[in-house]
Every structure is written in C-alpha cells, then in structure tokens.
Amino acid sequence: MTDTEGLQFPDHHPIKAVGRNEPHFKKTIIQCVHDELGHDIEFEVTEKLSRDGSFLSLTLTVWVDSRESLDRLYQRLHATGLLLFAL
C-alpha cells in the first residue's frame, strides 16, 4: 500500500460531487466513474437533496488503485461542467 499525502492506495475513497438537481446530473457523474475506473467496478452511491431541492449531493465510495487514477477521476468529473464542487 502506498501513502500519498495521507491517502492510502489502493483503497476505497469517498468522493462527494455536488451539482444542480437536474435529471442528467447523477447519470453523468456515475458514467464518469465507469469511464475512468472501468465498467466492471462496483461502488456505493448515496444521495442527498438540499433543503429546497435545488441541489443534489452524491457521495460515491470507489476503489482507486493510485493517486493518478484519483486525480484523473476528479478531472473527468470537473470536465462535465455540471459540478459546483467536489471533495
């Protein structure tokens, strides 16, 4: 296992993606994970709406094997133009 700035690889990593509550937001974010990490991976997704229902927060717990893979996933998510922010 490698340790990069306090992160262990390979390991499960939670990613929080927040965007407007639009029909294609969740589907697009999940597609990005599959495109970057592989279509055969399984991962957990939880979602939470903002109080007024305008925003959707997705927490995706994914298995990532390297810092480079995690960085590429964040870049792909931001490239959608749908994210307000990701943690």
C-alpha positions as CSV (number, residue, x, y, z in Angstrom):
1,M,0.0,0.0,0.0
2,T,1.4,3.4,-0.9
3,D,0.7,6.6,1.1
4,T,0.4,9.8,-0.8
5,E,-0.3,12.9,1.3
6,G,-2.2,10.8,3.9
7,L,-4.1,8.8,1.3
8,Q,-3.7,5.1,1.0
9,F,-3.6,3.3,-2.3
10,P,-5.2,1.0,-3.3
11,D,-8.2,1.7,-1.1
12,H,-11.8,2.9,-1.1
13,H,-12.2,6.6,-1.3
14,P,-15.3,8.7,-0.9
15,I,-15.9,11.4,-3.4
16,K,-18.6,14.0,-2.9
17,A,-20.0,15.6,-6.0
18,V,-22.4,18.5,-5.7
19,G,-24.4,20.0,-8.6
20,R,-27.8,21.3,-9.5
21,N,-30.6,18.8,-9.1
22,E,-31.1,18.1,-12.8
23,P,-32.2,14.7,-14.4
24,H,-28.8,14.0,-16.0
25,F,-26.5,15.0,-13.2
26,K,-26.5,11.7,-11.3
27,K,-26.3,9.6,-14.5
28,T,-23.4,11.7,-15.9
29,I,-21.4,11.5,-12.7
30,I,-21.8,7.8,-12.5
31,Q,-20.9,7.4,-16.1
32,C,-17.6,9.4,-15.4
33,V,-16.7,6.9,-12.7
34,H,-17.3,4.0,-15.0
35,D,-15.4,5.6,-17.9
36,E,-12.4,6.3,-15.7
37,L,-12.3,3.3,-13.4
38,G,-13.9,0.6,-15.5
39,H,-17.4,-0.6,-16.3
40,D,-17.0,-3.7,-14.2
41,I,-16.3,-2.0,-10.9
42,E,-18.9,-1.8,-8.2
43,F,-19.3,1.3,-6.0
44,E,-21.6,2.7,-3.4
45,V,-23.7,5.9,-4.2
46,T,-25.6,7.8,-1.6
47,E,-27.5,11.0,-2.4
48,K,-29.0,13.9,-0.6
49,L,-31.1,16.8,-1.8
50,S,-30.7,20.3,-0.5
51,R,-33.4,21.6,1.7
52,D,-35.2,23.3,-1.2
53,G,-34.4,20.5,-3.7
54,S,-32.3,22.7,-5.9
55,F,-29.0,20.8,-5.4
56,L,-28.0,17.2,-5.3
57,S,-25.1,15.9,-3.3
58,L,-23.7,12.5,-4.4
59,T,-21.2,10.5,-2.3
60,L,-19.5,7.8,-4.3
61,T,-17.3,5.4,-2.5
62,V,-15.0,4.0,-5.1
63,W,-11.9,1.6,-5.2
64,V,-8.9,3.5,-6.5
65,D,-5.6,1.9,-7.1
66,S,-3.4,5.1,-7.4
67,R,-3.2,8.8,-6.8
68,E,-3.0,9.3,-10.6
69,S,-6.3,7.4,-11.0
70,L,-8.0,9.5,-8.4
71,D,-6.7,12.7,-9.9
72,R,-7.9,11.7,-13.4
73,L,-11.4,10.9,-12.0
74,Y,-11.6,14.4,-10.4
75,Q,-10.5,16.0,-13.7
76,R,-13.1,14.0,-15.6
77,L,-15.9,15.0,-13.1
78,H,-14.9,18.7,-13.4
79,A,-14.8,18.4,-17.2
80,T,-18.5,17.7,-17.3
81,G,-19.3,21.3,-16.3
82,L,-22.0,20.0,-14.0
83,L,-20.2,20.2,-10.7
84,L,-20.5,23.1,-8.4
85,F,-17.8,21.4,-6.3
86,A,-16.3,18.1,-5.5
87,L,-14.5,16.9,-2.4
